[in-house]
Amino acid sequence: MKIQSVAWKKGKMVLLDQTKLPAKVVYVSCSDVRQAREAIRVLKVRGAPAIGVAAAFGLVLGVNNKKIRNYAQLKKKTDILFKYLASARPTAVNLVWALKRVKNVVLKNKHENIAAIKKLMLDEAKLISNEEIASCRKMADLAQGFIKDKDTILTYCNTGQLATVGLGTALSAVYRAKQLGKRIKVYACETRPLLQGARLTCWELKKNKVDVTLICDNMAGYLMQQGKIDKVFIGADRIAANGDSANKIGSYSLAVLARQHRVPFYVVAPHSTVDKRLPSGSRIPIEQRSGKEVSELFFKKPIALAQVKIYNPAFDVVPARLITAIVTDRTVLRFPYAQKIKRVF
């Protein structure tokens, strides 16, 4: 089943509203940059590759809705919109990567008329979307070297079609394995506090007829201890130059458990997720989100005292030494990663 998370239709960006899943399938249209940024911020669209595409289209919406008379005005507006959209989600580097590509179109075409530059910006955003689709296919194929028939895979958060505009990152490997006739079982961690595993991954895998079992996050170690997990596949929101990988909060715990139980631990992400500017994961900015996501969001009544302090980082960092391999759309990397990332990217 093809799931379209982000698309450009008739001058607007159309998103599958992931905050409504799995109860309702609702598509929303964004006709201006404010709507685009808010959709990214509140997770109507989420997943590093998908928000990169959404940000690119958002930048296009921002300049399309303004009366811009000359190049100086266009460049100034683009700079403002760049910062505005980049602030929506600070951890996923794909967002800024995509914005830079669209902004560079403006910088490289200063001698064109304004209408032509706007069209080139839209063309670049569409190209980013198409490239991400191809990227997912490449990662899916490269990951097959790590997946055998009858494997049971543990996954975290959502790394499939909802998180990208293609097959997915980590889940693309599962889909491709199924296409090749491999009999794969998946355990999906619920992924507190926003339950992307329970709400999104299970919905998506069931739609695609993949054998999936939902577990609470704190059950993963017990399953590994019982020998029920053959390998772990996760995505990434930013990969540092040394291979340290930021992903949804709880990924680090899974990596430690996997090492203890000698379960291979794989990160699957496109080249747009690699940030060579940061020498290590300690430099990756970690988004802090509202405490209400922990205490209230999916409950009829609050489950904690109104006065209690809440710590809610959206991501943690898996040290490179705990990662068995990093599968990208260019190649497969193995530890130690620094020199290989420098050479490949």
Stockholm file with secondary structure:
# STOCKHOLM 1.0

chainA/1-345         MKIQSVAWKKGKMVLLDQTKLPAKVVYVSCSDVRQAREAIRVLKVRGAPAIGVAAAFGLVLGVNNKKIRNYAQLKKKTDILFKYLASARPTAVNLVWALKRVKNVVLKNKHENIAAIKKLMLDEAKLISNEEIASCRKMADLAQGFIKDKDTILTYCNTGQLATVGLGTALSAVYRAKQLGKRIKVYACETRPLLQGARLTCWELKKNKVDVTLICDNMAGYLMQQGKIDKVFIGADRIAANGDSANKIGSYSLAVLARQHRVPFYVVAPHSTVDKRLPSGSRIPIEQRSGKEVSELFFKKPIALAQVKIYNPAFDVVPARLITAIVTDRTVLRFPYAQKIKRVF
#=GR chainA/1-345 SS CCCCSEEEETTEEEEECTTSTTTCCCEEEECSHHHHHHHHHTTSSCSHHHHHHHHHHHHHHHHHTSCCCSHHHHHHHHHHHHHHHHTSCSSCHHHHHHHHHHHHHHHHTTTSCHHHHHHHHHHHHHHHHHHHHHHHHHHHHHGGGGCCTTCEEEECSCCSTTTSSSSCSHHHHHHHHHHTTCCCEEEEECCTTTTHIIIIIHHHHHHTTCEEEEECGGGHHHHHHTTCCSEEEECCSEEETTSCEEEETTHHHHHHHHHHTTCCEEEECCGGGEETTCSSGGGSCCCBCCTHHHHTTTSSSCSSCTTSCCCCBSEEEECGGGCSEEECSSCEEESSCHHHHHHHC
#=GC SS_cons         CCCCSEEEETTEEEEECTTSTTTCCCEEEECSHHHHHHHHHTTSSCSHHHHHHHHHHHHHHHHHTSCCCSHHHHHHHHHHHHHHHHTSCSSCHHHHHHHHHHHHHHHHTTTSCHHHHHHHHHHHHHHHHHHHHHHHHHHHHHGGGGCCTTCEEEECSCCSTTTSSSSCSHHHHHHHHHHTTCCCEEEEECCTTTTHIIIIIHHHHHHTTCEEEEECGGGHHHHHHTTCCSEEEECCSEEETTSCEEEETTHHHHHHHHHHTTCCEEEECCGGGEETTCSSGGGSCCCBCCTHHHHTTTSSSCSSCTTSCCCCBSEEEECGGGCSEEECSSCEEESSCHHHHHHHC
//
